[in-house]
């Protein structure tokens, strides 16, 4: 507590105009409590010598006459004149590395054992009471300092929280209440329309989009969030809220994911954004649209584990495992899922590379959207592809190439009773002339407005799959869903070779919820319609 407190207070950076007396008092109390604890517990502390001296000074009027005995058994001048007795267990004390004569208090009358016992019990109780008091003093002082740093250091935040909390307690949260809380916030936001009560069964959904990694992931996320917000089913299901995270780590709360609204929104730090989400917006659920590694892991954890807001889809731990292609495939293989032969390399001159069977697939271990993906046919191409992939990730997966065949995406949705419903299959058409799906098959350059556009590619849903192949795809998809502990839904990409053998390429636990995304298209052909 004592060593961390100064750095904690400095981290809060309170304004210079705020009175610092509560902080000083709190810190002094905390330090004093620590000193008291040390004096109470240390057998060689000077405090024990003081306590001993006080006990000796008050002994004559309280107990029978006593005499002091030196460690060697000699008797100094005693006011009581009693006989000196040799001490069988002398008391030894050191102060500042100086050895002092050991003293022992000896009774001189038959009634002394009782009074000595009572004195021992009383002194023990007094010692424990002093320890408890010192501990309470230390904790009280620490709490005083922390509350000052978090409270008086940011009075406007506490005022906003109190306003909303009072309204929530009385059940009278109105637009005026929210506007008052926002005006007290250190970073006021546009007022939220709460004049109409939330209809039964309708929840507030916060769409979180953007990226902290780079502009490419940010553009992908903004595109999907915009498409999802404009979907016909979304307004009927949720009251939409939007939060955008940019590569500079700043948060914005635009009226919509449109570029103009995002640019017009005021930027906020993480701490300010968390206060505003928790105390004013209060979403019931978070719908994730961030597809960079931090967005799929850290920012899901921020909502689910810190703000206690449930996230649609997989939890952060599952996403952390699944975004690692090598680890996720190893786990699935242990559950009986068939995967291509895979080698993990961390340097371009890995000695195992010459023994890789060609052709082969090279891809970064923890990237998505086909970033760094390459099909290589020679050793020279292999080394170049690995070197290029290492510029985007610290680890690279070199994988057996499964010739087409077919590439089929399998989707599963968890029903309320916990069972998995398989969805119609979604096929991406590949051929010997166009054997893999690269980034060019997914996205095109930005349009005139600077926004990313999807590329058109050949695909079909429901795919034409015979019952035997469909059963094998469903079997392996359910094994993978269980192995990776997916939640709510799951998507898996499988490659089927010309002989009909099925191989899991990778798991795809992220969904854009746009009308054209595979999961939504799959459910359009079922009674589920919208799985969110």
JOZI-V828478 format. One line per field, one symbol per residue. ss: DSSP state (H for helix, E for strand, L for the rest). phi: phi as a letter, one per 20 degrees, with the letter a starting at -180 (. if undefined). burial: I if it has 16 or more other C-alpha atoms within 10 Angstrom, else O. A space follows every 10 residues. Layout:
BEGIN
ss=???
phi=???
burial=???
END
This chain:
BEGIN
ss=LHHHHHHHHH HHLLLLLLLL HHHHHHHHHH HHHHHHHHHH HLLLLHHHHH HHHHHHHHHH HHLLLEEEEL LLLLELLLLL LLLLLLLLLL LLLEELLEEL LLLEEEELLL LHHHHHHHHH HHHHHHHHHH HHHHHHHHHH HHHHHHHHHH LHHHHHHHHH HHHHHHHHHH LLLLHHHHHH HHHHLLLLLL LLLLLLLLLL LLEEEEEEEE LLLLHHHHHH HHHHHHHHHL LLLHHHHEEE EEEEELLLLL EELLLLLLHH HHHHLLLELH HHHHHHHHHH HLLLEEEELL LLHHHHLHHH HHHHHHLLLE ELLLLHHHHH HHLLHHHHHH HHHHLLLLEL LEEEELLLLL LLHHHLLLLE EEEELLLLLL LLLEEELLHH HHHHHHHHHL LLLLLEEEEE LLLLLEEEEE EEEELLLLLE EELLLEEELL LLLLLLLLHH HLEELLLLLL LLEELLLLEE ELLLLLHHHH HHHHHHHHHH HHHHLLLLEE EEEEEELLLL LEEEEEELLL LLLLLLLHHH HHHHLLLLLL LL
phi=.ffeggffff fflfffeffd ggffffffff ffffffffff effdfggfff fffffffefg fdcfgccecf fenfdffdfe mffedfefcf edbcclmdfd fedcedfcbf efgfffffff ffffffffff ffffffffff fffffffffe effcffffff fffffffffe mcecffffff fffeffcgdg fefcfefffg nddedeedco aeeaffffff fffffffffe ffefffdcee cccdddgeme dccffbfggf fffefffcff ffffffffed flfebddece degffecfff fgffddeldf dfofffffff fffeffffff ffffeoeecf fccdccbfdg feffeffdfb ddbgfcdclm fmfbdddcff ffffffffff fdbeccedcg edffmccced dcceegenfd dfdgfdddec bgfceceeff edcdffefen dfceeebebb bffecfgfff ffffffffff gffelfcmab ccedddfgen fdcfeaeced cemegefgff ffffecffmd ee
burial=OOOOIOOOIO OOOIOOOOOI OIIOOIIIII IIIIOIIOII OOOOIIIIOO OOOOOOOOOO OOIIIIIIII IOOOIOOOOO OIOIIOIOOI OOIOOOOOOO OIIIIIIIOO OIOOOIOOIO OOOOOOOOOI IIOIIOIIII IIIIIIOIII IIIIIIIIII IOIIIOOOOO OOIIOOIIII IIIIIIIOIO OIOOOOOOOO OOOIIIIIII IIIOOOIIII IIIIIIIIIO OOOIOOOIII IIIIIIOOOI IIIIIIIIOO OIOOIIIIOO OIIIIIIOII IIIIIIIIII IIIIIIIOII IOIIOOOOII IIIIIIIIII IIIIIIOIIO IIIOOOIIII OIOIIOOIOO OOIOOIOIII IIIIIIIIII OIIIIIOOIO OIIOIIIIII OIOOIIIIII IIIIIIIIII IIIIOOOOOI IIIIIIIIII OOOOIIIIOO OOIOOOOOOO OIIOOOOOOO IOOOOOOOOO OOIIOIIIII IOIIIIIIII IIIIIIIOOO OIIIIIIIII IIIIIOOIII IIIIOOOOOI OO
END
